[in-house]
């Protein structure tokens, strides 16, 4: 009970310390709100209607694909709800309700009043890119993609890095020596050249790019965890546990790992920002996701290629700088909350 109470008090102290950092706390609130909003992007930005009522029946195109024949068309192909003929059929026999932004990230607006990329207007609040796609919608979907990608990459690489660091630090000796030599060789591999070679062979998808980047980022926390295990493995309570016959796995992950995790948590927000930067940079260079994905890096590339359309570059700069700034502020707040020197003041 005493141990549990002490742990609870420590957690409360860290939370109060983090909340006292106003910019970190509000950055967490804003970023969480944005991410939750983007998770439901299909409801707010989609070229498929939310609800269609046709001849007394209700249809939900955002959840199911219907053919043109369902709404009086001639072909058994997916319905184009932006087709005036289809809209006329539906409106004469019911109604259809579009989302507030009636475009998806890959929707091309063929009814623009000016050449692409078109300037911001009421119809497209941030304008369109050079293919006629709405920039605001691509930002919404791109933010979701970037945040999910960064979270997955950071989570998996952190787990692998913590496990490898724990094995090195706990066993030491030849195990540690072998791992260190392997890490030195692996870290010396030219990541960019490897990505260029792979991109020339296959078109990277979300999961293949995640696996490729994971191969080069899993060592991020290895050094921190290794140092903590090397320091802690000679403590009296660890020696006592060994003398009592407690297994190495239990000692590593029940008694030592919590101390190492505290040191590792402070790095996670910074690893998230690095993952966002890496994905954006690769997409900008054309070595990342294909153009069928709503990538923020592709938006940056379009801003570079279309200097006569400054709204593209300004939109990309504002979104990326805001996202990275909030992640850095959150990281600083977490670091200060886990800083024992501040706790003792």
C-alpha positions in Angstrom: 0.0 0.0 0.0 2.8 2.4 0.8 4.5 1.7 -2.5 1.2 2.2 -4.3 0.5 5.4 -2.5 4.0 6.7 -3.3 3.6 5.8 -6.9 0.2 7.6 -7.0 1.6 10.7 -5.4 4.5 10.7 -7.8 2.1 10.5 -10.8 0.0 13.3 -9.4 3.0 15.4 -8.9 4.1 14.9 -12.4 0.7 15.6 -13.8 0.4 18.8 -11.8 3.9 19.8 -12.9 3.0 19.2 -16.6 -0.3 21.1 -16.2 1.5 24.1 -14.6 3.4 24.4 -17.9 0.6 26.3 -19.7 2.0 26.1 -23.2 2.6 22.3 -22.9 -0.8 21.7 -21.4 -2.7 23.7 -24.0 -0.6 22.3 -26.8 -1.7 18.8 -25.6 -5.3 19.9 -25.6 -5.2 21.5 -29.0 -3.3 18.6 -30.6 -5.6 16.0 -29.1 -8.6 17.9 -30.3 -7.2 18.2 -33.8 -6.3 14.5 -34.0 -9.8 13.5 -32.8 -11.4 15.8 -35.4 -9.2 14.2 -38.2 -10.3 10.7 -37.1 -13.8 11.6 -38.3 -12.6 13.4 -41.4 -14.9 11.4 -43.7 -17.9 12.9 -41.9 -16.7 16.5 -42.4 -14.9 16.3 -45.7 -16.1 13.8 -48.3 -17.3 13.7 -51.9 -19.9 11.1 -50.9 -23.1 12.2 -49.3 -23.8 11.5 -45.7 -27.4 10.5 -46.3 -29.4 9.9 -49.5 -33.1 9.5 -49.5 -34.4 8.0 -52.8 -37.9 6.8 -53.4 -38.6 6.4 -49.7 -35.4 4.4 -49.0 -32.4 5.7 -47.1 -28.8 5.2 -48.2 -25.5 5.9 -46.5 -22.8 6.3 -49.2 -20.0 7.1 -46.8 -20.3 3.5 -45.5 -21.3 1.6 -48.6 -20.8 1.9 -52.3 -23.9 2.0 -54.5 -24.1 1.7 -58.3 -25.6 4.3 -60.6 -28.5 2.0 -61.3 -29.6 2.3 -57.7 -30.4 6.0 -58.4 -31.8 5.7 -61.9 -28.5 5.6 -63.8 -27.6 3.4 -66.7 -24.3 1.8 -65.6 -23.4 -0.7 -62.9 -20.5 1.5 -61.8 -20.0 3.3 -58.5 -22.2 6.4 -58.3 -20.7 9.8 -59.0 -22.9 12.0 -56.8 -21.5 15.1 -58.3 -23.0 14.2 -61.7 -25.8 16.6 -62.4 -27.9 13.8 -63.9 -27.6 11.7 -60.7 -28.3 14.7 -58.5 -31.4 15.6 -60.5 -32.7 12.0 -60.2 -32.1 12.0 -56.5 -33.5 15.4 -55.8 -36.7 14.7 -57.8 -37.3 11.5 -55.7 -35.9 12.6 -52.4 -32.8 14.4 -51.3 -29.1 14.0 -50.5 -27.0 15.7 -47.8 -23.3 16.4 -48.4 -20.7 17.0 -45.6 -19.7 20.7 -44.9 -16.7 20.2 -47.2 -18.0 18.2 -50.2 -14.6 17.0 -51.3 -12.3 14.1 -50.4 -8.5 14.4 -50.4 -8.3 13.1 -54.0 -11.4 14.8 -55.4 -10.6 16.9 -58.5 -12.9 19.9 -59.0 -13.5 20.2 -62.7 -15.8 23.3 -62.3 -13.2 25.8 -61.2 -13.5 29.3 -62.5 -9.8 29.8 -62.9 -6.7 27.6 -63.9 -5.2 25.4 -61.3 -3.8 26.1 -58.8 -6.7 28.3 -58.0 -6.6 31.0 -55.3 -8.6 30.8 -52.0 -12.3 31.5 -52.4 -15.6 30.7 -50.7 -15.8 27.3 -52.4 -12.2 26.4 -51.5 -11.1 28.3 -48.4 -7.4 27.6 -48.9 -7.5 27.3 -52.6 -6.6 24.2 -54.7 -3.4 22.5 -55.7 -2.1 22.1 -59.2 -4.4 19.2 -59.8 -7.6 21.0 -58.6 -7.8 19.3 -55.2 -8.9 21.2 -52.2 -6.0 22.2 -50.0 -7.9 22.4 -46.7 -9.3 18.9 -47.2 -5.8 17.5 -48.0 -4.5 19.1 -44.9 -7.2 17.5 -42.7 -6.5 14.0 -44.1 -2.7 14.7 -44.2 -2.6 15.6 -40.6 -4.4 12.3 -39.7 -2.0 10.3 -41.8 1.1 12.1 -40.4 0.0 11.7 -36.7 -1.0 8.1 -37.1 2.2 7.2 -38.9 4.3 9.1 -36.3 2.5 7.3 -33.4 2.9 3.9 -34.9 6.6 4.4 -35.8 7.4 5.9 -32.4 5.5 3.2 -30.4 7.0 0.2 -32.3 10.5 1.6 -32.4 10.3 2.5 -28.7 9.3 -1.0 -27.7 12.1 -2.5 -29.8 14.6 0.0 -28.5 13.7 -0.6 -24.9 13.8 -4.4 -25.2 17.2 -4.3 -26.9 18.6 -1.8 -24.4 17.3 -3.9 -21.5 19.0 -7.0 -22.8 22.3 -5.1 -23.4 22.4 -3.4 -20.0 21.2 -6.3 -17.9 23.4 -9.1 -19.2 26.4 -6.9 -20.1 29.7 -8.7 -21.1 29.8 -10.3 -24.5 26.1 -9.7 -25.0 26.6 -6.0 -24.6 29.7 -6.0 -26.7 28.1 -7.8 -29.6 25.0 -5.6 -29.6 27.2 -2.4 -29.5 29.2 -3.5 -32.5 26.1 -4.4 -34.4 24.5 -1.1 -33.6 27.6 0.8 -34.7 27.5 -1.0 -38.1 23.7 -0.7 -38.5 23.7 3.1 -37.7 26.4 3.7 -40.2 24.2 2.4 -43.1 23.2 5.3 -45.4 19.4 5.5 -44.8 18.7 7.9 -47.7 20.6 5.7 -50.2 18.7 2.6 -49.0 15.4 4.4 -49.4 16.4 5.5 -52.9 17.2 2.0 -53.9 13.9 0.6 -52.5 11.8 3.4 -54.0 13.3 2.6 -57.4 12.2 -1.1 -57.0 8.8 -0.7 -55.4 6.3 2.1 -54.8 6.2 2.5 -51.0 2.9 2.1 -49.3 2.0 3.1 -45.8 3.0 -0.1 -44.2 6.1 -0.8 -46.3 7.4 2.7 -45.6 6.7 2.3 -41.9 8.7 -1.0 -41.9 11.6 0.6 -43.8 11.8 3.6 -41.4 11.4 1.3 -38.4 14.5 -0.5 -39.5 16.5 2.7 -39.0 14.7 4.3 -36.0 14.4 1.4 -33.5 17.7 2.3 -31.9 16.5 5.7 -30.6 16.0 4.7 -27.0 18.5 1.8 -26.8 21.3 3.9 -25.4 19.1 5.5 -22.7 17.7 2.1 -21.5 21.0 0.4 -21.7 22.6 3.0 -19.4 19.8 2.7 -16.9 20.1 -1.1 -16.8 23.8 -1.0 -16.5 23.4 1.4 -13.5 20.6 -0.5 -11.8 21.7 -4.1 -12.2 24.2 -3.8 -9.4 21.7 -2.4 -6.9 21.1 -4.4 -3.7 17.5 -5.2 -4.4 18.4 -6.7 -7.8 21.2 -8.9 -6.2 18.7 -9.9 -3.5 16.1 -10.9 -6.2 18.7 -13.0 -8.0 19.7 -14.7 -4.7 16.0 -15.6 -4.1 15.9 -17.3 -7.5 13.7 -14.7 -9.3 14.0 -15.2 -13.1 15.9 -12.7 -15.2 12.8 -11.8 -17.2 10.9 -10.9 -14.1 13.8 -8.8 -12.7 14.3 -7.0 -16.0 10.7 -6.1 -16.7 9.2 -5.9 -13.2 11.9 -4.3 -11.1 14.4 -2.5 -13.4 12.3 -1.5 -16.5 10.0 1.0 -14.6 13.1 3.1 -13.8 14.2 3.0 -17.4 10.7 3.8 -18.8 10.7 7.0 -16.8 13.8 8.2 -18.5 12.5 7.1 -21.9 9.1 8.8 -21.7 10.7 12.2 -21.9 12.1 11.5 -25.3 8.9 10.2 -26.9 7.3 13.6 -27.9 10.6 14.5 -29.6 10.7 11.1 -31.4 7.1 11.9 -32.6 8.3 15.2 -34.1 11.2 13.5 -35.8 8.9 10.9 -37.3 6.7 13.7 -38.8 9.7 15.5 -40.2 11.1 12.3 -41.7 7.8 11.4 -43.4 7.4 14.9 -44.7 10.9 15.1 -46.0 10.7 11.7 -47.8 7.4 12.6 -49.4 8.8 16.0 -50.5 11.8 14.2 -52.1 9.5 11.7 -53.8 10.9 8.8 -51.8 7.9 8.4 -49.5 4.3 7.6 -50.0 2.8 7.6 -53.5 0.6 10.5 -54.7 -2.6 8.6 -53.9 -2.0 9.4 -50.2 -2.8 12.9 -48.7 0.7 13.7 -47.7 1.9 17.0 -46.1 5.2 16.5 -47.8 3.5 16.4 -51.2 1.8 19.7 -50.3 5.3 21.2 -49.5 6.6 20.0 -52.8 3.6 21.6 -54.6 4.4 24.9 -52.8 7.9 24.7 -54.1 6.8 23.9 -57.7 4.1 26.6 -57.7 5.7 29.8 -56.4 3.1 31.8 -58.2 0.6 30.3 -55.8 1.9 31.3 -52.4 -1.2 30.0 -50.6 0.0 26.4 -51.0 3.4 27.0 -49.4 2.0 29.2 -46.7 -0.7 26.6 -45.8 1.9 23.8 -45.6 4.3 26.0 -43.6 1.6 27.0 -41.1 0.4 23.5 -40.5 3.8 21.8 -40.2 5.3 24.6 -38.0 2.2 24.5 -35.7 2.2 20.7 -35.4 5.9 20.5 -34.7 5.8 23.4 -32.3 3.0 21.8 -30.2 5.0 18.5 -30.1 8.1 20.3 -28.9 6.1 22.2 -26.2 4.5 18.9 -25.1 8.0 17.3 -25.0 9.4 20.1 -22.9 6.5 19.8 -20.5 6.9 16.0 -20.1 10.7 16.5 -19.6 10.2 19.0 -16.9 7.5 16.9 -15.2 9.9 13.9 -15.0 12.8 16.0 -13.9 13.6 15.0 -10.3 15.7 18.1 -9.7 12.6 20.3 -10.2 10.6 18.0 -7.9 13.1 18.6 -5.1 12.9 22.4 -5.3 
